[in-house]
Amino acid sequence: MHAALALALLGSASASASTLQLPFRRLEHNITNLSLDLLARATPALRASNDPCVDGYVLDVLVGTPPQPMSLRSPDYRSGKILFGGIDAAQFTGPLSTVPLLPDHGPSFAVSVEGISLDGDNNNSSSSALPAVSGRAILEANSENMALPPALAHAINRRYGVVGVPCSFLNYTYYIADCGLRERLAHESISVRFAGGVAVKVPLGQLVIPYVNAATEERALEMIRDDPAHPMASWDGRCAWTLRPIEEAGENEGDDWILGAPFMRSAYVVFDTLNKQVGLAQAKSGAVSDDAETRIVPIPKDAKHFPA
C-alpha cells in the first residue's frame, strides 16, 4: 500500500490531466504530515495561476477555480502522486459517490456521518454491535487521529484491549495497543457510513502505529511493574492507537468528529468546494504504487458532477 495523495481539479480550465510525484514529510512514528488542509483553506485566493507549485514539505496549488479532489493512502511509501485536472479511476473501487458538504462548514470540509459499524469474521454477532450514533465529521488529512463520540470510541477500544496512558503534564491520554493487532486485525475493519448509502471501510490495522514516545513507554512499564498481571505484560510490544474520544483529541472544538489519517488512507476523496460537495469511494489497495495501472478520467470545465 502507498502513502499518496491524488488531487484533481473540478471545473479547471483544461480538460487534460497531469501528474506530479513528491516526497512526503515523515514523522518519527511514520505518519504522513502533508498539510493538505491548507488546500481547502486557501481556495479563495487560488485564482491567479493555472500552474501547480510544490515547495518542499508544504503544498500550495495555484489553480483557476477552487475545487480540489484528493486521496491519501497508507504510510508505507516515501512518495505520492498528485493528479491535476481529473480523477484516477484505477485508484478506487465501486462508484465515486457524492456527499454534500454541510452548510457553514467554514475552512474545514464537514460532512454528515450516519454511523459506524464493525466488519470482519469476528464482528458478526450482536455483541459486536456499536452504539447507534450519528454526527458531523471533519475530513482532516493533517490529523493522525480518528476522533469519535465517546460511546463509540470507548466501545471499540475496549473490544481490542486498548489502554489509555495518562500524560499528566499535558492533560492528555495517550492510547496504546498490542503491536500484534496490526497483523491480527488485517482482515477486520470499521465502516463509516454517510448519507445515501455511501460507506468507507477503514482496516483496523491502520489504527496501529509502530511507535510510542519515551514518556508513554516509561509510564506503561511502570503500570506493568505495579501490576505484573496487567494485560500489557503479554503484548507483542506497545504501539500507538489512533482512535480516541472527541473530548480527548485535542484537535477540535465542540462535538465534531475527526476523520483523520486512518480514514483518509482508506478513502478516495474528491473535494469540490465550488459545488459544496465531496466525492467518496473506497481506495484500492496498492493502486498508486510506482508501477500501478492508471486510468485518468479528465474533468471538464465547469463540471457540476463527478465522472461516472
N, C-alpha and C positions, 0 to 999 in steps of 0.2 A: 504494500500500500504506500501511498505517496503523501507527502506534505505539500500541498499545492493550492494555488488559487487560480480559478478560471473566471475571467471578467469579460462581460460582453456589454455593448452599449446600445440599448434600445433607442430608436429614433436618431441614430447617428447619421451624419451627412453622407456616409459612404455605405454602399451595400456589400462591400467586401469585408473580410475579416483578416486580422493578422495576430500573430502570437509572439509574446516575449517570454524569455526564461530569466528568472532572477533568483539570487540566493535569499534564504530566509535568515533572519537573526534567530539564533537558537539559545534559549536559556539553559542553565545547567541541568534542569530537570527535563529537558527535551521537549519543551512546549514551544511552538512557533509563536513569535511575538511581533508579527507584522501588524502595524496599526491600521487595519482595514476600516475601522470606524471613521477614520479621517476622511475616507472617500465619501461617506454619507454626509458628514457634517460640512464638507467643503463645497458641496454641489452648487449652491447659489452663485459661487464665484467662478465656476469652471466653464466659462463661455468664451474665453479669449483665443483658444487654440484647439486644433484637432490632433496635436501631437502628444503622445504619452511621454512622460518624464519620470524615470525611475532613478532616484538619488539615494544610494547607499541602502540603509535599512528602512527608510521611510518612503512610502509610496504616494506620489501625487499623480493624478491623471487629469490632463487638461483636455476637455472634450467640448464639442459644440452644443450638446444638450445634457441635462442632468442624469438620466437613468444609468445605473451600473449594476449588472449581474455578477455573481461570483460563486465559487465553491471552495471550501477548504477540505484538505484530506488529512490522513494520519501523519504523525510527526516523524516518520521513519526515513525520509529522504531530505537531502540538503538543498534542493532547489524545487521550484514550482513553475507553473506556467500561467500567464495572464492572456486572456483572449479578448481582443477588441473587435467590436462590430458584429458579433454573432454568438452562438452557443455551440458547444461541442457535444453533440448528441451521443457520442461514444462514452462520455463520462458518467452517464446516469442510466438507470433502468426505469421502465414504466413511463407514465406520462409526466410532463412538466406541468404541474397543476398551479392554478392561480389562487393566491390567498391575499385578500385586501389588507393594506396597512390600516391600523386603527387611526381614527381622527385625532388630530392634535398630538401626533407622535413626536413632534419636536425634532431634535437632531438624531434621534435613535429610530431604528426600524422596529416597531412594535406590532405584534400580531396577536390574534386571539387563539389560545390553546384550549381545546375541548377536554383534554385528559391525557393520562399516561397509563400504559399497561405494560406488564412483563410478558415477554415472549421467550419460547425455548422449551426444550424437552422437560425441564424441571419446573416449569412455571404454568402448568395446565390445570392445576387443581384450584378449588375455591380458596384454599389457604394462601394462594399466591396473589389473590386479588388485591389491588391497591385502592386507597380511598378515592372516591369519585370527586375530583377537584378540577375546576377549570379556572382560567385566568388570562391575564395579559402578560405576554412574554417579549423580551428584548432579544433580537438576534444580534449577538455580540461576539464577533470573531476575535476580539482582542482580550477576552477573558478566558482563563484556563478552567473556569468552573461551569458546571450546571447548577444553578441555584433554584430550588423548587420550594413550594409551600412546605412548612414543617411536617405536616402529616404525611406527605408523600416522601420527603427526603428521609425522615426517620424510619418509615416502613421499609424502604429499600435498603437503607444502611444496616438496620437490624438483621434483615434477611441474610446479608452477606458478611456479617460479623465485623462490620466497620467499627473502629474505635476512635472516639474523639479525644484528642490530647490537648488540654487547655494550655494556652500561652498567656500567662497572667499579665506580663508587662505590655502585651499588645491587645489585651482583652479580646482574644481571638481563639477559636477552636480549630486545631489542625486535624483533619481527618486522615487516618491511615488504614491500610488494609493489608491482608496477606498478599505478598507479591505473587504467590501461586495462582491467585484469582485471574491474573492476566491471561493465563493459558486455560484455566478451567472454565472460564466464562466466555470463551471464544465463540461459542455457538448459542449464547443467550443474549438477549437484548431488551431494551425498553423501547416501546413505540410511543412517539409523541404525535398526538392526533390534533389536526387542525380542522377548520370548517370545510365542509364539502367532501368529507371522507378522505382528505389528504393525511398521510401518515409517513413519518420518517423513523426508521429503526436505528437506534444507537447501540452498537455492540457494547456489552457491559465491560469487556476487556479494555475498551477505550478509556474507561474511568480510572484505570490503574496506571500510575506514572512511576517508573522505577527511580524514585528519588525521594529522600526525606531530609530536611535540613538538620544540622547538627544539634540544635537545641531540642527539636522534637524527638530525635533519636535518643538523646540522653534522657529526656523525660519518659519515653517509652521503656527504656531499660530500667529506670527507677521503679516504674509501675510493675515490671516483672520481678524485680528484686523484692518489692514489698509483698507481692503475691505470686509465688512460683507457679501456682496453678492457673495463672491468667492465660486466656486463650492465645495471646500473642506469643507465649513461650514456644508454641508448636508451629508457628508460621514459617513459611519459606522466605523469610526476610520481610522487612517493613517497607511499604510503598505508599506514596501519596494517593489519596482517593478524592476525585474531583467532583463529587456530587455532595451538596451541602444545603442546609436550610437557608431560606431567603434572609432571615434576620441576622445570620452569621456570615453572610457572603462578603460584607464589607465593600461591595462594589455598586450597590444600587440603593435607591431610596424608595420607600413605600412598599407596595406589595408586588411589584413587577418581578416576574420570573426572569432568570438569565439563561438563555440557551447559548452557552459559550462554546469553547473549542471542541469538546467531545461531540456536541451536536453538529457543529459546522463541518467537522471532518467526515460526518456520515451523510451529509446532505449536499445536493447540488442546488444552490440558491441563486436566483436571479433577482437583483434589486432594481426596481423600476420606480424611482421617486416621481417621475413625471406623471405617471398614471396611478400613483399611490397604491402599488401592489408589489408583491414578490412572487416569483415562481419557485416552487419546491418540487424536488424529485429525490429519489434515493440514489446516492452516489454509488458508482460501480467500483468495486474493489480493484485496485491496480490499474484503473483506466488511464491514469496520467503518468505512467512510467515513461521513460525516455523513448522506448521502442513501441509504445502502445498505439493501437489504431486511433485515428482521429476521424471525426465526421462533422465538419464545420457546417453549420446552417446560418447563413447571413441573416441579419435582422434589418428589414427595410427601414428607410427613413420614415419617421412619424408613425411607426408601428404602435398599435394600441394593445396588441395581444402577443403572446409568446409563440414562436413557431411550433406547429403541431409535431 
